Amino acid sequence: MIKALRRIVLVTLMLAVLPVLLASCLGYRDLDHIAFVTSILIDQDEEENLVFYFETLNSIRNSSKEANQEERIVYKIATQNPGDAINRLETHTSAPVTLAHNKVILFTERFAAGGLDQAFDIFDRWQESSTRTLLGVYVGETEDFIKPNHEEEVMTGLYLYDMLGNKASVTSYGVKLNIKEFMNQKIIGDHVNSMSIMNVSKDKDTKGQYFLDGLALIKEYRMVGRLSSEKSIYFNFLLDNEVSGNINTQNPEDRTKTVSLLLQNNRYKSRLDYKDGILKMEIILKLNTDVSLIQGKLKLNEENIAKLEASMAAKIRADCLALFQRWKDKGTDIFDIQEKFDRKYPKPAGRNIIGSTELDLKVTVDINGTTTLRDVE
C-alpha cells in the first residue's frame, strides 16, 4: 500500500515537472532564433536624424557544424522617429530582437548636447529594457564602436559593462549610472546627473581601446558641461563618493619633482546651516593614503612627511573649492546641495540655493605605514 502510494506520488511529480522541462527545452531552442542587443550607441547626423548603432549577438546556423555559431553584428538604423528604431532593426535581422540583455547605452557628445530626451524615454518605456542598463557619453569615432579593439571580450556591451562596473576605475575617474538612477536624479534637487565619458585611444600601441575620460554633466536631459579625469576625483570628494587612484604633490626636497600618494579610503562629514538667506555648508574630509611613487630623492623623515600631508591637503582643498566656485558662478548645482537643502529646510525649499551657498571645507591627509619610515634618514 505504501509502495503503491509512493509510486502514485512519483508519477504525479513527474507529470508536473514534465511541462516545465519541455518548456525549458523549447525556450532553449528559441534562443537560436533571437537577436540579443548588448549595447547601443546613439548619434545624430547633420539632417537631425537619430542614428542608432545596435550591437547584437546573433546565432548563425551552420549546417556543416553540429552547434550554431555566435556572431557579433552591428546594425546602423537612421530614423527621425526613435520609436521606430526597434521595428526598423527587425527588418534588418532574420530573428526577433530583444533588449532584455542590453548592458550599455552610449550617447555621442553631439547627441547629448542636443538633448537625451529625443530618444531616452523609449528605453524607459520599453518593457524588455532593463533599468539596470548602464549609461555613458561616447566621444570616440563611431567606426571604433563598430570595429573595436578589445581582444579579451568579443562583445563591446559586456566589455563596457565590466569597465563601468569596475570599482577601482569608476571611483577614480567616473561614476556608475543606470537608467533607474538617471530618471530618479532627473527629478531631484537641481536635476543634474553625472555620466561617465568613454573615449577611444588613438595611440599607436593601444589604438581602438576604450578608457574612461572624465564626466559629462547632464541637466534636464541636456549635456551642460564636462569634467576632466583629474577634476572627477575632486567632484567625487565633494559628493562623498568613494575615491581611489593617485594624486600628485610637490616633492618637499625638490620642487621640480613630484610625489604620488595613493588614496586608500576617505571619511566624509557634512553639515548645513541656513541663516539670513545664506546656506553655509561645512565639509570635513579625512583621507588615508600611501606613498606610491617618488620622483627624485626624498628622505621620509618626520618633517618631510608632515610637509607632504600638509601640501596634499592644501592642494585637494584648493582644487575642490575652485571646482565648487566654477559651477556656483554658472548657477548650476552639480553637488546635490539643492537636494540636501530641500530635505533639511522644506519651508524655503524650491529656490535655487547654489548661488547663496558658502562652502567651508576642511581637509586632513594621513600617510599610512610611515611610523617606521619617519625614522629613516
Backbone torsions as a table, in degrees:
resi	resn	phi	psi	omega
1	MET	NA	-45.1	-179.1
2	ILE	-66.8	-41.0	179.4
3	LYS	-64.0	-40.8	179.5
4	ALA	-63.6	-39.3	178.6
5	LEU	-65.3	-41.2	178.2
6	ARG	-62.7	-40.1	-179.4
7	ARG	-63.0	-40.9	179.6
8	ILE	-63.9	-43.3	179.1
9	VAL	-62.7	-41.7	-178.7
10	LEU	-64.6	-44.5	179.3
11	VAL	-63.1	-41.8	178.9
12	THR	-60.6	-43.2	178.8
13	LEU	-64.0	-39.6	-179.5
14	MET	-64.8	-42.3	178.7
15	LEU	-64.6	-34.1	179.9
16	ALA	-72.0	-36.8	-176.4
17	VAL	-80.7	-27.8	-174.6
18	LEU	-56.0	-47.7	178.9
19	PRO	-59.3	-35.0	179.1
20	VAL	-65.8	-43.3	179.5
21	LEU	-63.9	-42.7	179.2
22	LEU	-64.0	-41.3	179.1
23	ALA	-63.4	-38.3	179.1
24	SER	-64.2	-42.7	179.4
25	CYS	-64.1	-43.4	178.4
26	LEU	-63.3	-41.3	178.7
27	GLY	-62.6	-39.6	178.4
28	TYR	-64.1	-41.4	179.0
29	ARG	-64.2	-36.5	-179.3
30	ASP	-65.7	-25.2	180.0
31	LEU	-60.7	-27.0	179.0
32	ASP	-72.5	-8.4	-175.9
33	HIS	-120.8	25.9	-179.6
34	ILE	-127.2	138.8	173.4
35	ALA	-97.7	115.6	-177.8
36	PHE	-91.9	120.0	173.8
37	VAL	-79.6	125.7	-178.3
38	THR	-112.0	-20.5	173.7
39	SER	-159.5	155.7	-178.5
40	ILE	-136.6	133.2	172.2
41	LEU	-114.6	130.1	-178.8
42	ILE	-117.6	126.7	-179.4
43	ASP	-128.1	176.7	176.2
44	GLN	-137.1	130.4	-177.6
45	ASP	-90.2	-177.8	-175.8
46	GLU	-67.8	-22.0	177.8
47	GLU	-91.3	10.6	177.9
48	GLU	66.3	22.4	169.8
49	ASN	-78.5	145.0	172.7
50	LEU	-82.8	130.5	-177.7
51	VAL	-114.5	113.9	180.0
52	PHE	-100.4	133.3	171.2
53	TYR	-112.6	108.3	-178.9
54	PHE	-98.1	115.7	172.0
55	GLU	-86.0	124.1	-176.4
56	THR	-126.9	151.9	173.4
57	LEU	-108.0	115.8	-175.4
58	ASN	-115.9	145.6	174.7
59	SER	-94.4	116.4	-178.0
60	ILE	-97.4	116.6	-179.4
61	ARG	-77.6	129.6	-177.1
62	ASN	-129.7	114.2	-176.0
63	SER	-69.5	-18.3	-178.3
64	SER	-85.4	-5.9	-179.2
65	LYS	-128.3	152.1	-179.1
66	GLU	-66.3	-42.4	-176.4
67	ALA	-105.3	151.8	176.0
68	ASN	-74.0	151.8	178.1
69	GLN	-97.8	144.3	175.6
70	GLU	-98.5	135.0	-175.6
71	GLU	-135.2	139.9	175.6
72	ARG	-86.7	123.6	178.4
73	ILE	-130.9	131.7	177.1
74	VAL	-106.5	124.2	179.3
75	TYR	-106.5	135.2	178.0
76	LYS	-105.4	120.8	-179.0
77	ILE	-123.5	120.4	176.9
78	ALA	-107.6	128.0	-177.7
79	THR	-155.0	153.4	174.1
80	GLN	-90.6	-17.4	178.8
81	ASN	-111.9	105.1	-176.5
82	PRO	-59.8	-26.0	179.7
83	GLY	-65.7	-19.4	-180.0
84	ASP	-88.7	-4.6	-172.1
85	ALA	-59.7	-47.4	-179.2
86	ILE	-66.9	-41.6	178.1
87	ASN	-61.1	-40.5	178.2
88	ARG	-66.8	-36.6	179.6
89	LEU	-62.2	-41.3	-177.6
90	GLU	-66.7	-20.5	175.5
91	THR	-76.8	-13.4	179.1
92	HIS	-97.3	-11.7	-177.3
93	THR	-111.0	163.9	177.8
94	SER	-100.0	15.2	-177.0
95	ALA	-149.5	158.5	174.5
96	PRO	-60.4	153.5	-177.1
97	VAL	-109.9	139.3	175.5
98	THR	-128.8	139.1	175.4
99	LEU	-101.4	6.7	-174.6
100	ALA	-60.7	-26.3	-177.3
101	HIS	-113.2	18.4	176.9
102	ASN	-66.7	131.1	-174.5
103	LYS	-99.0	-36.6	-170.6
104	VAL	-142.7	139.4	168.7
105	ILE	-118.6	123.2	179.0
106	LEU	-111.6	142.8	176.3
107	PHE	-119.0	133.1	175.1
108	THR	-68.4	158.8	-179.0
109	GLU	-61.6	-37.2	178.5
110	ARG	-63.4	-43.0	179.9
111	PHE	-68.1	-41.9	-178.8
112	ALA	-64.9	-35.2	178.7
113	ALA	-68.4	-30.0	179.1
114	GLY	-80.0	-20.2	178.1
115	GLY	122.1	119.7	-179.0
116	LEU	-71.2	-18.4	-177.6
117	ASP	-64.6	-14.8	178.1
118	GLN	-59.7	-30.0	-177.0
119	ALA	-138.8	-11.2	-170.5
120	PHE	-65.4	-38.0	-175.2
121	ASP	-60.6	-27.6	-177.4
122	ILE	-67.3	-29.9	178.6
123	PHE	-74.7	-30.6	178.4
124	ASP	-74.3	-26.5	-175.9
125	ARG	-94.0	-33.7	-178.8
126	TRP	-57.9	127.1	-174.9
127	GLN	-63.4	-34.4	-176.9
128	GLU	-80.5	-15.1	-177.7
129	SER	-72.7	135.0	-177.8
130	SER	-89.9	133.4	177.7
131	THR	-71.2	-10.0	178.4
132	ARG	-88.1	-2.1	177.6
133	THR	-60.0	130.5	-176.8
134	LEU	-83.6	152.0	-175.2
135	LEU	-119.6	149.0	176.8
136	GLY	-161.8	161.8	175.1
137	VAL	-103.5	132.5	-174.8
138	TYR	-108.0	125.1	-178.4
139	VAL	-115.5	10.6	177.4
140	GLY	-87.8	-174.7	176.7
141	GLU	-81.5	144.5	179.2
142	THR	-62.6	-28.9	178.9
143	GLU	-63.3	-32.9	178.6
144	ASP	-71.8	-26.3	174.4
145	PHE	-72.7	-38.6	-179.4
146	ILE	-69.9	-41.2	-179.2
147	LYS	-125.8	80.0	-175.7
148	PRO	-78.2	172.7	177.9
149	ASN	-127.3	78.8	173.9
150	HIS	-142.5	90.1	-172.0
151	GLU	-65.5	-26.8	-176.2
152	GLU	-73.3	-13.6	179.6
153	GLU	-147.7	122.9	-176.9
154	VAL	-67.5	-42.5	-174.7
155	MET	-88.6	123.3	179.7
156	THR	-61.0	-38.9	-179.3
157	GLY	-58.8	-44.5	179.3
158	LEU	-68.4	-38.8	179.4
159	TYR	-62.9	-47.5	-179.0
160	LEU	-71.0	-33.3	178.2
161	TYR	-63.1	-41.5	177.0
162	ASP	-66.9	-38.1	-179.4
163	MET	-66.9	-46.5	-178.7
164	LEU	-72.2	-21.9	178.5
165	GLY	-93.0	-2.2	-179.2
166	ASN	-76.8	119.8	-174.0
167	LYS	-59.0	-44.3	-175.1
168	ALA	-66.4	-44.9	-176.6
169	SER	-71.9	-41.6	-175.7
170	VAL	-70.1	-41.5	-178.4
171	THR	-72.4	-15.0	176.6
172	SER	-85.1	-50.2	-168.0
173	TYR	-130.5	9.1	-178.0
174	GLY	-158.8	-164.6	177.0
175	VAL	-140.0	156.2	177.0
176	LYS	-102.1	117.0	-174.5
177	LEU	-135.4	126.0	176.0
178	ASN	-111.3	177.0	-175.1
179	ILE	-59.8	-44.3	-177.9
180	LYS	-61.3	-46.7	-180.0
181	GLU	-64.4	-38.0	178.5
182	PHE	-61.3	-46.5	-178.1
183	MET	-66.2	-36.3	177.9
184	ASN	-67.1	-46.5	-177.2
185	GLN	-67.9	-26.5	-177.8
186	LYS	-64.6	-21.8	-177.7
187	ILE	-112.5	7.8	-177.8
188	ILE	-112.3	142.6	173.5
189	GLY	59.0	-123.2	-178.2
190	ASP	-95.4	11.7	173.7
191	HIS	61.4	36.1	-178.3
192	VAL	-110.7	130.9	173.6
193	ASN	-112.1	147.4	170.6
194	SER	-110.5	135.1	-173.2
195	MET	-133.2	135.1	-178.9
196	SER	-64.2	142.7	176.1
197	ILE	-99.9	127.7	176.5
198	MET	-102.2	128.2	177.3
199	ASN	-121.7	169.6	-178.9
200	VAL	-126.2	129.4	-177.2
201	SER	-65.9	140.5	175.4
202	LYS	-110.8	1.6	178.3
203	ASP	-65.9	151.6	-175.8
204	LYS	-60.0	-45.2	-174.6
205	ASP	-78.1	-24.4	-176.4
206	THR	-121.7	19.8	-175.0
207	LYS	-55.3	130.3	176.9
208	GLY	90.8	-3.6	-178.9
209	GLN	-88.7	141.8	-178.7
210	TYR	-80.6	150.5	171.4
211	PHE	-154.2	152.9	176.8
212	LEU	-74.8	134.9	-173.3
213	ASP	-134.1	48.0	175.7
214	GLY	96.6	-159.0	-173.5
215	LEU	-127.3	142.3	169.1
216	ALA	-100.1	136.5	-179.6
217	LEU	-103.8	119.9	-174.0
218	ILE	-114.4	118.7	176.7
219	LYS	-116.0	118.6	179.8
220	GLU	49.6	52.5	174.5
221	TYR	80.0	-12.1	-173.7
222	ARG	-110.9	134.6	178.1
223	MET	-71.2	119.5	-175.3
224	VAL	-111.3	-5.9	-179.1
225	GLY	-179.4	177.8	-176.5
226	ARG	-146.7	141.2	175.9
227	LEU	-113.8	136.8	176.7
228	SER	-69.1	169.6	179.4
229	SER	-59.4	-41.0	179.6
230	GLU	-65.7	-44.8	-179.8
231	LYS	-66.6	-26.0	179.7
232	SER	-62.5	-32.7	178.2
233	ILE	-64.0	-45.9	-180.0
234	TYR	-68.4	-34.6	174.4
235	PHE	-59.7	-45.9	179.5
236	ASN	-66.8	-32.8	174.7
237	PHE	-58.6	-48.5	-174.9
238	LEU	-71.0	-19.7	178.6
239	LEU	-98.5	5.0	-178.7
240	ASP	61.7	35.5	172.1
241	ASN	-89.3	147.0	178.4
242	GLU	-64.5	135.2	-174.8
243	VAL	-125.8	138.6	172.9
244	SER	-135.0	173.6	-179.0
245	GLY	114.4	-176.0	-177.3
246	ASN	-109.1	145.1	171.6
247	ILE	-128.6	135.0	-177.4
248	ASN	-96.6	146.3	173.2
249	THR	-141.0	170.9	-176.2
250	GLN	-68.1	143.0	170.1
251	ASN	-74.1	118.7	-176.0
252	PRO	-63.8	-16.5	179.1
253	GLU	-100.2	-8.8	179.7
254	ASP	-155.5	101.9	-174.4
255	ARG	-66.7	-13.3	177.0
256	THR	-85.6	-6.5	-179.1
257	LYS	-114.1	166.7	-178.9
258	THR	-126.8	162.0	173.1
259	VAL	-124.5	131.0	179.3
260	SER	-98.0	129.4	176.1
261	LEU	-111.6	129.3	-180.0
262	LEU	-90.4	121.8	179.8
263	LEU	-73.6	128.0	179.6
264	GLN	-101.9	-49.1	175.0
265	ASN	-160.6	160.1	179.6
266	ASN	-134.0	142.1	176.0
267	ARG	-111.8	137.3	-169.5
268	TYR	-131.6	132.8	172.2
269	LYS	-135.3	141.7	179.0
270	SER	-139.6	155.4	179.6
271	ARG	-148.6	136.6	178.9
272	LEU	-109.1	140.6	176.8
273	ASP	-140.7	113.7	-176.6
274	TYR	-107.3	120.5	-177.6
275	LYS	-152.4	133.4	176.8
276	ASP	54.8	38.8	176.9
277	GLY	78.4	3.5	179.5
278	ILE	-114.7	130.7	175.9
279	LEU	-100.9	116.6	176.0
280	LYS	-99.2	122.9	-179.2
281	MET	-113.2	115.0	179.4
282	GLU	-102.2	127.4	177.5
283	ILE	-124.2	128.6	174.9
284	ILE	-112.7	120.6	-175.7
285	LEU	-120.3	120.3	178.5
286	LYS	-117.5	124.1	-174.4
287	LEU	-116.9	136.5	172.2
288	ASN	-105.0	129.9	-175.1
289	THR	-135.9	167.2	170.4
290	ASP	-127.4	148.2	172.6
291	VAL	-74.0	120.6	-177.2
292	SER	-107.8	-28.6	-178.3
293	LEU	-156.8	136.3	178.5
294	ILE	-122.7	122.3	172.3
295	GLN	-88.0	133.5	-178.5
296	GLY	77.8	-152.3	-178.5
297	LYS	-111.4	142.6	178.6
298	LEU	-155.2	126.1	173.7
299	LYS	-86.7	120.4	-179.0
300	LEU	-84.4	67.1	176.2
301	ASN	-97.5	178.8	-176.2
302	GLU	-56.9	-43.5	-176.3
303	GLU	-66.4	-46.7	-177.4
304	ASN	-68.7	-36.2	177.9
305	ILE	-64.8	-41.1	177.2
306	ALA	-62.5	-39.5	178.2
307	LYS	-65.3	-41.3	178.5
308	LEU	-62.0	-45.7	-179.4
309	GLU	-62.9	-41.6	-178.7
310	ALA	-69.8	-42.3	-178.5
311	SER	-68.8	-36.8	178.1
312	MET	-66.9	-43.4	178.6
313	ALA	-61.6	-42.1	179.7
314	ALA	-65.3	-40.2	179.6
315	LYS	-64.1	-48.0	-178.8
316	ILE	-62.9	-43.2	-180.0
317	ARG	-62.0	-46.4	-177.9
318	ALA	-63.9	-42.3	-178.5
319	ASP	-70.2	-36.7	177.1
320	CYS	-66.1	-44.0	-179.8
321	LEU	-65.8	-37.6	179.0
322	ALA	-65.9	-41.3	178.2
323	LEU	-64.0	-42.8	178.9
324	PHE	-62.3	-46.2	-177.0
325	GLN	-64.9	-37.3	-179.5
326	ARG	-59.5	-44.9	-177.5
327	TRP	-83.4	-23.3	172.1
328	LYS	-65.7	-42.2	179.0
329	ASP	-63.0	-30.3	177.6
330	LYS	-77.8	-14.2	-177.4
331	GLY	75.4	21.9	-177.6
332	THR	-118.3	121.8	-179.4
333	ASP	-91.0	104.9	177.0
334	ILE	-102.5	5.8	-172.4
335	PHE	-110.3	12.1	179.2
336	ASP	63.0	23.8	178.9
337	ILE	-68.5	-39.8	-179.1
338	GLN	-58.8	-43.1	179.9
339	GLU	-62.4	-45.1	179.4
340	LYS	-65.4	-39.2	179.4
341	PHE	-64.6	-46.2	-178.6
342	ASP	-62.3	-34.1	-179.4
343	ARG	-73.8	-41.0	-175.9
344	LYS	-82.5	-33.1	-178.0
345	TYR	-124.6	76.0	-175.9
346	PRO	-65.8	-25.9	-176.6
347	LYS	-65.1	-51.6	177.7
348	PRO	-88.9	12.2	-177.3
349	ALA	-61.1	150.5	178.0
350	GLY	111.2	-27.3	178.5
351	ARG	-77.4	151.5	178.6
352	ASN	-76.4	101.1	-168.4
353	ILE	-85.4	-15.4	-173.1
354	ILE	-59.8	-36.1	-178.7
355	GLY	-69.2	-18.0	-179.6
356	SER	-110.5	20.0	-176.9
357	THR	-101.4	133.2	173.9
358	GLU	-113.2	127.2	-177.0
359	LEU	-100.6	123.5	173.9
360	ASP	-111.0	106.1	-173.7
361	LEU	-112.9	125.6	176.3
362	LYS	-116.6	126.2	-177.3
363	VAL	-125.0	130.6	172.3
364	THR	-125.9	141.7	-178.7
365	VAL	-122.5	132.8	176.8
366	ASP	-121.1	126.5	177.8
367	ILE	-92.0	115.6	-175.8
368	ASN	-73.7	157.9	171.0
369	GLY	64.4	26.9	-177.2
370	THR	-110.1	12.1	-179.1
371	THR	-62.3	-45.8	179.1
372	THR	-81.5	-31.1	-179.1
373	LEU	-66.9	-26.0	-178.3
374	ARG	-61.2	-23.9	-178.9
375	ASP	-94.4	-1.4	-177.8
376	VAL	-80.0	130.4	179.7
377	GLU	-115.0	NA	NA
